[in-house]
Amino acid sequence: MISISHKTKQFLVLLVKLLIVGGAFYFIYNQLANNDKLDWQKFLVLFHKNQSVLGIGFILLLSVLNRFFEILKWKYLVSYLHPISLAEATKQVLAGLTAGLFTPNGVGEYAGKALYFDKKEAKKVVFLNLICNGIQMILTVVFGIFGLLYFNAQYNVITTKTVAVLFGILIFLFVVLFSVKKIKIKGYSIEKLIHKINEIPKSIHQKNTLLAILRYLVFSHQYYFLFLAFDVDLPYLILISAISSVYFLASSLPTFQFLDFAVKGSVAVYFFGILGVNEWVVVFVTTLMWFLNVVLPVVIGSYYVLNFKSPLAPEGTIANLKEKQ
């Protein structure tokens, strides 16, 4: 077996950190600088017309609440293993978000969080993160289906027959899923998964669900208020149903975190185009949502990534590495 010196391990850990942070910032810059649909002149004119310190503060507050509820969800879920502080939960969530920015469907987030725990707890941490993200996805689907049905009832995007077929397929898949719950794949089964979920105290599940609902309401209404700020005057239910439909359909598509706003933007352009909203407004609102809820947390998360102390390099910060050199 090839032996790697401690100093080499430190250098490799530092290199990985720099690649993660550098890659994150490169993709952020690339998406903001090279998007032809972003008309910054129109945005600046509208911003100067409608700018309000209270309005900007309120939108930023919603971004803070969005991530704060996610941090609380993680803090309560991890308490199933052992208690962690709010500061530690913040560090793990933001570092995980940064690590998952350019991985398919944010898979890097699972590994990023697991690195903060003992190797023996890695599988449990990944499972808890699955529970954390799973409830958010379920709510996105539930609210999205109701939103899509309401939107479709108003604008007949798809026929009633197509809706019936889709619901038939969903019911069929649901029945099949639970009828084969004892079938094992690589030692895992749906029955075993349900058993593992039930091992977590109900009080934790209740807190997780409540916080997930609050988080959904926060980011969906942040979307809503941004449209109001861009002078989009539409009935509340129509606008909210379109937003929930966009989140539902966009979340159903496999993608990379750094492309998330582009996927949501494409779906949003279609739905809000039906409502007569200008394409540039839709693109800007979607981009701002991505910037406020992904880019800003990633900037903070980058600090935690660079200062992460791995088991391979207990003094693995940049400062410590420079001191040793």
C-alpha positions as CSV (number, residue, x, y, z in Angstrom):
1,M,0.0,0.0,0.0
2,I,1.3,3.5,-0.9
3,S,1.9,5.6,2.2
4,I,1.1,9.3,2.1
5,S,2.8,11.7,4.4
6,H,0.8,13.8,6.8
7,K,1.9,17.0,5.0
8,T,0.8,15.6,1.6
9,K,-2.6,14.7,3.1
10,Q,-2.9,18.3,4.4
11,F,-2.1,19.6,1.0
12,L,-4.7,17.3,-0.7
13,V,-7.4,18.4,1.8
14,L,-6.6,22.0,1.1
15,L,-6.7,21.4,-2.7
16,V,-10.1,19.8,-2.4
17,K,-11.4,22.7,-0.3
18,L,-10.1,25.2,-2.9
19,L,-11.6,23.2,-5.8
20,I,-15.0,23.1,-4.1
21,V,-15.0,26.8,-3.2
22,G,-13.4,27.9,-6.5
23,G,-15.8,25.7,-8.5
24,A,-18.8,27.2,-6.6
25,F,-17.8,30.8,-7.3
26,Y,-16.9,30.0,-10.9
27,F,-20.4,28.6,-11.6
28,I,-22.1,31.5,-9.8
29,Y,-20.1,34.1,-11.8
30,N,-20.7,32.2,-15.1
31,Q,-24.5,32.0,-14.6
32,L,-24.8,35.7,-13.7
33,A,-22.3,37.1,-16.2
34,N,-23.2,35.1,-19.3
35,N,-27.0,35.0,-19.1
36,D,-28.3,36.9,-22.2
37,K,-31.8,37.1,-20.8
38,L,-30.8,39.2,-17.9
39,D,-31.4,42.8,-18.9
40,W,-29.6,44.7,-16.2
41,Q,-30.6,48.2,-17.5
42,K,-34.3,47.3,-17.2
43,F,-33.7,45.9,-13.7
44,L,-31.8,49.1,-12.5
45,V,-34.6,51.4,-13.9
46,L,-37.3,49.3,-12.0
47,F,-35.1,49.1,-8.9
48,H,-34.7,52.9,-8.7
49,K,-38.4,53.3,-9.3
50,N,-39.5,50.9,-6.6
51,Q,-36.6,50.8,-4.2
52,S,-37.5,50.7,-0.5
53,V,-35.3,50.0,2.5
54,L,-38.1,48.3,4.2
55,G,-38.9,46.2,1.1
56,I,-35.3,45.1,0.6
57,G,-35.0,44.4,4.3
58,F,-38.2,42.3,4.2
59,I,-37.0,40.2,1.2
60,L,-33.6,39.6,2.9
61,L,-35.4,38.6,6.1
62,L,-37.3,36.0,4.2
63,S,-34.0,34.6,2.9
64,V,-32.7,34.4,6.4
65,L,-35.8,32.7,7.6
66,N,-35.7,30.2,4.7
67,R,-32.2,29.0,5.7
68,F,-32.9,29.4,9.4
69,F,-35.8,27.0,9.3
70,E,-33.6,24.5,7.3
71,I,-30.9,24.8,10.0
72,L,-33.5,24.2,12.8
73,K,-34.7,21.1,10.9
74,W,-31.2,19.7,10.8
75,K,-30.5,20.6,14.4
76,Y,-33.6,18.7,15.6
77,L,-33.0,15.7,13.4
78,V,-29.4,15.3,14.5
79,S,-30.6,15.4,18.1
80,Y,-31.7,11.8,17.4
81,L,-27.9,10.9,17.4
82,H,-26.7,13.6,19.8
83,P,-27.4,17.2,20.6
84,I,-25.6,19.9,18.5
85,S,-25.6,23.7,18.9
86,L,-27.4,26.1,16.6
87,A,-23.9,27.3,15.5
88,E,-22.8,23.8,14.7
89,A,-26.0,23.1,12.7
90,T,-25.5,26.3,10.8
91,K,-21.9,25.3,9.9
92,Q,-23.0,21.9,8.7
93,V,-26.0,23.1,6.6
94,L,-24.1,25.9,4.9
95,A,-21.0,23.8,4.3
96,G,-23.1,21.0,2.9
97,L,-24.9,23.4,0.6
98,T,-21.6,24.6,-0.8
99,A,-20.3,21.1,-1.3
100,G,-23.5,20.1,-3.1
101,L,-23.6,23.2,-5.4
102,F,-22.2,21.4,-8.5
103,T,-23.2,17.8,-7.8
104,P,-26.3,16.1,-9.3
105,N,-29.4,16.9,-7.2
106,G,-27.1,18.2,-4.4
107,V,-25.6,14.8,-3.6
108,G,-22.5,16.5,-2.3
109,E,-24.6,17.9,0.5
110,Y,-24.9,14.4,2.0
111,A,-21.2,13.8,2.0
112,G,-20.5,17.4,3.2
113,K,-22.6,16.9,6.3
114,A,-21.4,13.4,7.0
115,L,-17.8,14.6,7.2
116,Y,-18.6,16.5,10.4
117,F,-19.5,13.2,12.2
118,D,-17.7,10.0,13.2
119,K,-17.4,7.5,10.4
120,K,-19.5,5.1,12.4
121,E,-22.4,7.6,12.2
122,A,-22.0,8.4,8.5
123,K,-24.9,6.1,7.3
124,K,-27.2,7.5,10.0
125,V,-26.3,11.1,9.1
126,V,-27.0,10.4,5.4
127,F,-30.3,8.9,6.4
128,L,-31.3,11.9,8.5
129,N,-30.4,14.2,5.6
130,L,-32.7,12.1,3.4
131,I,-35.5,12.6,5.9
132,C,-34.7,16.3,6.1
133,N,-34.9,16.8,2.3
134,G,-37.6,14.2,1.8
135,I,-40.3,16.0,3.8
136,Q,-39.5,19.2,1.9
137,M,-39.9,17.3,-1.4
138,I,-43.2,15.7,-0.3
139,L,-44.6,19.2,0.6
140,T,-43.4,20.5,-2.7
141,V,-45.3,17.7,-4.5
142,V,-48.5,18.1,-2.4
143,F,-48.7,21.9,-2.7
144,G,-47.6,21.7,-6.3
145,I,-50.3,19.2,-7.3
146,F,-53.0,21.4,-5.7
147,G,-51.5,24.5,-7.3
148,L,-51.3,22.8,-10.7
149,L,-54.9,21.7,-10.5
150,Y,-56.1,25.2,-9.6
151,F,-53.9,26.8,-12.3
152,N,-55.2,24.2,-14.9
153,A,-58.8,24.8,-13.9
154,Q,-58.3,28.5,-14.7
155,Y,-56.3,28.2,-17.9
156,N,-56.8,24.7,-19.2
157,V,-53.1,24.0,-19.8
158,I,-53.8,20.2,-20.0
159,T,-57.1,18.4,-20.6
160,T,-59.2,16.8,-17.8
161,K,-58.5,13.4,-19.4
162,T,-54.7,14.0,-19.1
163,V,-55.1,15.0,-15.4
164,A,-57.1,11.8,-14.8
165,V,-54.5,9.6,-16.5
166,L,-51.7,11.3,-14.5
167,F,-53.6,10.7,-11.2
168,G,-54.2,7.1,-12.3
169,I,-50.5,6.6,-12.8
170,L,-49.6,8.1,-9.4
171,I,-52.2,5.8,-7.6
172,F,-50.9,2.8,-9.5
173,L,-47.3,3.6,-8.6
174,F,-48.3,4.1,-5.0
175,V,-50.1,0.8,-4.8
176,V,-47.2,-1.1,-6.5
177,L,-44.7,0.6,-4.2
178,F,-46.4,-0.6,-1.0
179,S,-47.3,-4.0,-2.4
180,V,-43.6,-4.8,-3.0
181,K,-42.4,-3.2,0.2
182,K,-40.9,-6.5,1.4
183,I,-38.7,-7.0,-1.7
184,K,-35.1,-6.2,-0.8
185,I,-32.6,-4.4,-3.0
186,K,-29.0,-4.7,-1.7
187,G,-30.4,-5.5,1.8
188,Y,-32.8,-2.6,1.8
189,S,-36.6,-2.6,1.5
190,I,-39.4,-0.1,1.9
191,E,-40.6,-2.0,5.0
192,K,-37.2,-1.6,6.5
193,L,-37.1,2.1,5.5
194,I,-40.5,2.7,7.2
195,H,-39.2,0.9,10.3
196,K,-36.1,3.1,10.4
197,I,-38.2,6.2,10.0
198,N,-40.5,5.1,12.9
199,E,-37.5,4.7,15.2
200,I,-37.1,8.5,15.2
201,P,-39.3,10.0,17.9
202,K,-42.6,11.5,16.8
203,S,-41.8,14.8,18.4
204,I,-38.8,15.2,16.0
205,H,-40.9,14.3,13.0
206,Q,-43.5,16.8,14.0
207,K,-40.9,19.6,14.4
208,N,-39.4,18.6,11.0
209,T,-42.8,18.7,9.3
210,L,-43.8,22.0,10.9
211,L,-40.5,23.7,10.0
212,A,-40.7,22.3,6.4
213,I,-44.2,23.8,6.0
214,L,-42.9,27.2,7.4
215,R,-39.9,27.0,5.0
216,Y,-42.1,26.3,2.0
217,L,-44.5,29.2,2.9
218,V,-41.5,31.5,3.3
219,F,-39.7,30.8,0.0
220,S,-42.9,30.6,-2.1
221,H,-44.1,34.0,-0.7
222,Q,-40.7,35.5,-1.2
223,Y,-41.2,34.6,-4.9
224,Y,-44.7,36.2,-4.7
225,F,-43.4,39.4,-3.1
226,L,-40.6,39.7,-5.7
227,F,-43.2,39.6,-8.5
228,L,-45.1,42.3,-6.7
229,A,-41.9,44.4,-6.5
230,F,-41.5,44.0,-10.3
231,D,-45.1,45.5,-10.8
232,V,-46.7,42.1,-11.6
233,D,-50.4,42.7,-10.7
234,L,-52.2,39.3,-10.6
235,P,-54.7,37.7,-8.1
236,Y,-53.0,36.1,-5.1
237,L,-54.3,32.6,-5.8
238,I,-53.3,32.6,-9.4
239,L,-49.8,33.8,-8.7
240,I,-49.3,31.4,-5.8
241,S,-50.7,28.4,-7.8
242,A,-48.2,29.3,-10.6
243,I,-45.3,29.5,-8.2
244,S,-46.2,26.1,-6.5
245,S,-46.6,24.5,-10.0
246,V,-43.1,25.8,-11.0
247,Y,-41.5,24.4,-7.9
248,F,-43.3,21.1,-8.3
249,L,-42.3,20.6,-11.9
250,A,-38.8,22.0,-11.6
251,S,-38.0,19.9,-8.5
252,S,-39.2,16.8,-10.4
253,L,-36.4,17.2,-13.0
254,P,-32.9,15.8,-12.2
255,T,-30.4,18.7,-12.2
256,F,-27.3,20.3,-10.6
257,Q,-27.8,22.8,-7.8
258,F,-25.9,25.5,-9.8
259,L,-28.4,25.0,-12.7
260,D,-31.4,25.0,-10.4
261,F,-32.4,28.6,-11.2
262,A,-32.0,28.0,-14.9
263,V,-34.4,25.0,-14.7
264,K,-36.9,26.8,-12.5
265,G,-36.5,29.8,-14.8
266,S,-37.4,27.8,-17.9
267,V,-40.5,26.3,-16.3
268,A,-41.4,29.7,-14.8
269,V,-41.2,31.4,-18.2
270,Y,-43.8,29.0,-19.6
271,F,-46.3,29.3,-16.7
272,F,-46.0,33.1,-16.2
273,G,-45.9,33.5,-20.0
274,I,-49.5,32.2,-20.0
275,L,-50.3,34.9,-17.4
276,G,-48.8,37.6,-19.6
277,V,-45.8,38.4,-17.5
278,N,-42.7,39.7,-19.4
279,E,-40.0,37.0,-19.8
280,W,-37.2,39.3,-18.5
281,V,-39.2,39.9,-15.3
282,V,-39.6,36.1,-14.8
283,V,-35.9,35.5,-15.4
284,F,-34.9,38.3,-13.0
285,V,-37.2,37.1,-10.2
286,T,-36.0,33.5,-10.6
287,T,-32.4,34.7,-10.6
288,L,-32.9,36.8,-7.5
289,M,-34.5,33.9,-5.7
290,W,-31.4,31.8,-6.6
291,F,-29.0,34.5,-5.6
292,L,-30.7,35.2,-2.2
293,N,-31.3,31.6,-1.2
294,V,-28.3,29.8,-2.8
295,V,-25.5,32.2,-3.7
296,L,-25.5,34.2,-0.4
297,P,-25.5,31.0,1.8
298,V,-22.8,29.5,-0.4
299,V,-20.6,32.5,0.2
300,I,-20.9,32.0,4.0
301,G,-20.6,28.2,3.6
302,S,-17.4,28.7,1.7
303,Y,-15.8,30.0,4.9
304,Y,-16.8,26.8,6.7
305,V,-15.5,24.6,3.9
306,L,-12.1,26.3,3.9
307,N,-11.9,26.0,7.7
308,F,-13.1,22.5,7.9
309,K,-10.9,20.2,10.0
310,S,-11.0,16.7,8.5
311,P,-9.9,13.5,10.3
312,L,-7.0,13.3,7.8
313,A,-5.8,16.8,8.6
314,P,-6.7,17.8,12.1
315,E,-5.1,21.2,11.6
316,G,-6.4,21.5,8.0
317,T,-7.1,25.2,7.8
318,I,-5.3,27.4,5.4
319,A,-3.7,29.3,8.2
320,N,-2.4,26.2,10.0
321,L,-1.0,24.8,6.7
322,K,0.9,28.0,6.0
323,E,2.3,27.9,9.6
324,K,3.6,24.4,9.1
325,Q,5.3,25.4,5.8
